[in-house]
Amino acid sequence: MTEFWAMGGYGSYVWSSVGLSLLVIGYNLLMPYLRHRRLLQSWRQQQQEEARLHESG
């Protein structure tokens, strides 16, 4: 099993590449979700402001 993790002497390169790849994939999955949430929040605030303007105007 130790030989598997060592990857024939290239383990540090292989596992650091795997880790970095997982970080990039995680980032690419998370960022659109966060942007979408911010966009919805902004849209809701805008709708509430417009509703207040129509009520008072």
OpenMM code with the backbone's topology and positions (N, CA, C; nanometers):
from openmm import Vec3, app, unit

residues = "MET THR GLU PHE TRP ALA MET GLY GLY TYR GLY SER TYR VAL TRP SER SER VAL GLY LEU SER LEU LEU VAL ILE GLY TYR ASN LEU LEU MET PRO TYR LEU ARG HIS ARG ARG LEU LEU GLN SER TRP ARG GLN GLN GLN GLN GLU GLU ALA ARG LEU HIS GLU SER GLY".split()
positions = [
    Vec3(0.0818, -0.1194, 0.0000),
    Vec3(0.0000, 0.0000, 0.0000),
    Vec3(0.0864, 0.1262, 0.0000),
    Vec3(0.1966, 0.1242, 0.0721),
    Vec3(0.2870, 0.2384, 0.0738),
    Vec3(0.3401, 0.2661, -0.0657),
    Vec3(0.3628, 0.1598, -0.1412),
    Vec3(0.4114, 0.1750, -0.2776),
    Vec3(0.3091, 0.2481, -0.3645),
    Vec3(0.1811, 0.2191, -0.3397),
    Vec3(0.0756, 0.2877, -0.4147),
    Vec3(0.0814, 0.4380, -0.3894),
    Vec3(0.0918, 0.4794, -0.2626),
    Vec3(0.0944, 0.6206, -0.2287),
    Vec3(0.2213, 0.6887, -0.2787),
    Vec3(0.3318, 0.6137, -0.2856),
    Vec3(0.4585, 0.6701, -0.3320),
    Vec3(0.4595, 0.6873, -0.4833),
    Vec3(0.3791, 0.6084, -0.5540),
    Vec3(0.3662, 0.6161, -0.7004),
    Vec3(0.5021, 0.6079, -0.7693),
    Vec3(0.5820, 0.5154, -0.7262),
    Vec3(0.7115, 0.4945, -0.7907),
    Vec3(0.8048, 0.6137, -0.7776),
    Vec3(0.7928, 0.6877, -0.6683),
    Vec3(0.8794, 0.8033, -0.6475),
    Vec3(0.8180, 0.9341, -0.6949),
    Vec3(0.7044, 0.9260, -0.7603),
    Vec3(0.6389, 1.0461, -0.8121),
    Vec3(0.5155, 1.0840, -0.7302),
    Vec3(0.5000, 1.0233, -0.6149),
    Vec3(0.3814, 1.0444, -0.5324),
    Vec3(0.3563, 1.1894, -0.4961),
    Vec3(0.4607, 1.2618, -0.4592),
    Vec3(0.4400, 1.4017, -0.4196),
    Vec3(0.3883, 1.4841, -0.5376),
    Vec3(0.4392, 1.4576, -0.6572),
    Vec3(0.3909, 1.5282, -0.7754),
    Vec3(0.2475, 1.4878, -0.8074),
    Vec3(0.2217, 1.3567, -0.8067),
    Vec3(0.0890, 1.3059, -0.8421),
    Vec3(-0.0154, 1.3571, -0.7439),
    Vec3(0.0086, 1.3415, -0.6139),
    Vec3(-0.0928, 1.3780, -0.5154),
    Vec3(-0.1106, 1.5286, -0.5029),
    Vec3(-0.0042, 1.6050, -0.5242),
    Vec3(-0.0224, 1.7504, -0.5235),
    Vec3(-0.1025, 1.7940, -0.6467),
    Vec3(-0.0823, 1.7266, -0.7593),
    Vec3(-0.1607, 1.7566, -0.8798),
    Vec3(-0.3070, 1.7200, -0.8604),
    Vec3(-0.3317, 1.6058, -0.7979),
    Vec3(-0.4692, 1.5645, -0.7702),
    Vec3(-0.5351, 1.6653, -0.6762),
    Vec3(-0.4650, 1.7043, -0.5711),
    Vec3(-0.5195, 1.8012, -0.4756),
    Vec3(-0.5496, 1.9351, -0.5405),
    Vec3(-0.4577, 1.9847, -0.6211),
    Vec3(-0.4788, 2.1117, -0.6898),
    Vec3(-0.5955, 2.1023, -0.7872),
    Vec3(-0.6051, 1.9916, -0.8580),
    Vec3(-0.7163, 1.9715, -0.9511),
    Vec3(-0.8495, 1.9718, -0.8779),
    Vec3(-0.8567, 1.9057, -0.7624),
    Vec3(-0.9808, 1.9037, -0.6847),
    Vec3(-1.0163, 2.0425, -0.6333),
    Vec3(-0.9155, 2.1215, -0.5959),
    Vec3(-0.9416, 2.2591, -0.5535),
    Vec3(-0.9999, 2.3421, -0.6678),
    Vec3(-0.9429, 2.3283, -0.7864),
    Vec3(-0.9914, 2.4042, -0.9027),
    Vec3(-1.1328, 2.3607, -0.9394),
    Vec3(-1.1588, 2.2311, -0.9369),
    Vec3(-1.2930, 2.1819, -0.9674),
    Vec3(-1.3921, 2.2328, -0.8630),
    Vec3(-1.3546, 2.2268, -0.7366),
    Vec3(-1.4410, 2.2783, -0.6314),
    Vec3(-1.4706, 2.4263, -0.6484),
    Vec3(-1.3686, 2.5023, -0.6830),
    Vec3(-1.3863, 2.6457, -0.7075),
    Vec3(-1.4820, 2.6684, -0.8236),
    Vec3(-1.4634, 2.5925, -0.9319),
    Vec3(-1.5489, 2.6083, -1.0499),
    Vec3(-1.6927, 2.5653, -1.0242),
    Vec3(-1.7149, 2.4796, -0.9273),
    Vec3(-1.8509, 2.4421, -0.8903),
    Vec3(-1.9127, 2.5432, -0.7944),
    Vec3(-1.8335, 2.5980, -0.7046),
    Vec3(-1.8843, 2.6868, -0.6009),
    Vec3(-1.9124, 2.8282, -0.6508),
    Vec3(-1.8269, 2.8829, -0.7342),
    Vec3(-1.8402, 3.0225, -0.7756),
    Vec3(-1.9720, 3.0524, -0.8479),
    Vec3(-2.0147, 2.9728, -0.9442),
    Vec3(-2.1437, 3.0033, -1.0082),
    Vec3(-2.2606, 2.9979, -0.9089),
    Vec3(-2.2560, 2.9066, -0.8137),
    Vec3(-2.3603, 2.8981, -0.7119),
    Vec3(-2.3648, 3.0262, -0.6292),
    Vec3(-2.2477, 3.0746, -0.5857),
    Vec3(-2.2434, 3.1972, -0.5064),
    Vec3(-2.2867, 3.3186, -0.5880),
    Vec3(-2.2464, 3.3248, -0.7136),
    Vec3(-2.2880, 3.4357, -0.8002),
    Vec3(-2.4389, 3.4351, -0.8202),
    Vec3(-2.4946, 3.3162, -0.8372),
    Vec3(-2.6386, 3.3019, -0.8556),
    Vec3(-2.7137, 3.3509, -0.7318),
    Vec3(-2.6643, 3.3139, -0.6142),
    Vec3(-2.7277, 3.3590, -0.4898),
    Vec3(-2.7227, 3.5108, -0.4768),
    Vec3(-2.6067, 3.5693, -0.5096),
    Vec3(-2.5943, 3.7157, -0.5025),
    Vec3(-2.6870, 3.7841, -0.6024),
    Vec3(-2.6984, 3.7270, -0.7214),
    Vec3(-2.7860, 3.7840, -0.8236),
    Vec3(-2.9316, 3.7789, -0.7776),
    Vec3(-2.9744, 3.6657, -0.7218),
    Vec3(-3.1118, 3.6553, -0.6721),
    Vec3(-3.1370, 3.7536, -0.5582),
    Vec3(-3.0408, 3.7673, -0.4678),
    Vec3(-3.0553, 3.8602, -0.3569),
    Vec3(-3.0674, 4.0032, -0.4087),
    Vec3(-2.9831, 4.0381, -0.5044),
    Vec3(-2.9880, 4.1709, -0.5627),
    Vec3(-3.1213, 4.1945, -0.6329),
    Vec3(-3.1685, 4.0956, -0.7047),
    Vec3(-3.2947, 4.1065, -0.7773),
    Vec3(-3.4114, 4.1247, -0.6791),
    Vec3(-3.4109, 4.0475, -0.5697),
    Vec3(-3.5163, 4.0600, -0.4681),
    Vec3(-3.5158, 4.1987, -0.4048),
    Vec3(-3.3979, 4.2502, -0.3736),
    Vec3(-3.3882, 4.3840, -0.3158),
    Vec3(-3.4424, 4.4883, -0.4125),
    Vec3(-3.4087, 4.4729, -0.5387),
    Vec3(-3.4560, 4.5667, -0.6402),
    Vec3(-3.6083, 4.5606, -0.6508),
    Vec3(-3.6643, 4.4408, -0.6466),
    Vec3(-3.8097, 4.4248, -0.6530),
    Vec3(-3.8763, 4.4902, -0.5315),
    Vec3(-3.8177, 4.4739, -0.4136),
    Vec3(-3.8741, 4.5343, -0.2928),
    Vec3(-3.8685, 4.6862, -0.2998),
    Vec3(-3.7588, 4.7410, -0.3492),
    Vec3(-3.7463, 4.8857, -0.3624),
    Vec3(-3.8481, 4.9401, -0.4612),
    Vec3(-3.8663, 4.8707, -0.5730),
    Vec3(-3.9653, 4.9145, -0.6708),
    Vec3(-4.1064, 4.9073, -0.6141),
    Vec3(-4.1348, 4.8053, -0.5352),
    Vec3(-4.2665, 4.7914, -0.4737),
    Vec3(-4.2899, 4.9049, -0.3750),
    Vec3(-4.1878, 4.9411, -0.2963),
    Vec3(-4.2003, 5.0535, -0.2024),
    Vec3(-4.2245, 5.1850, -0.2763),
    Vec3(-4.1574, 5.2045, -0.3897),
    Vec3(-4.1758, 5.3266, -0.4664),
    Vec3(-4.3171, 5.3353, -0.5210),
    Vec3(-4.3719, 5.2247, -0.5658),
    Vec3(-4.5077, 5.2257, -0.6210),
    Vec3(-4.6114, 5.2468, -0.5108),
    Vec3(-4.5835, 5.1976, -0.3909),
    Vec3(-4.6761, 5.2165, -0.2792),
    Vec3(-4.6804, 5.3620, -0.2349),
    Vec3(-4.5640, 5.4261, -0.2306),
    Vec3(-4.5581, 5.5628, -0.1817),
    Vec3(-4.5892, 5.6636, -0.2920),
    Vec3(-4.5757, 5.6245, -0.4143),
    Vec3(-4.5910, 5.7192, -0.5232),
    Vec3(-4.7246, 5.7215, -0.5796),
] * unit.nanometer
topology = app.Topology()
chain = topology.addChain("A")
for resn in residues:
    res = topology.addResidue(resn, chain)
    for name in ("N", "CA", "C"):
        topology.addAtom(name, app.Element.getBySymbol(name[0]), res)
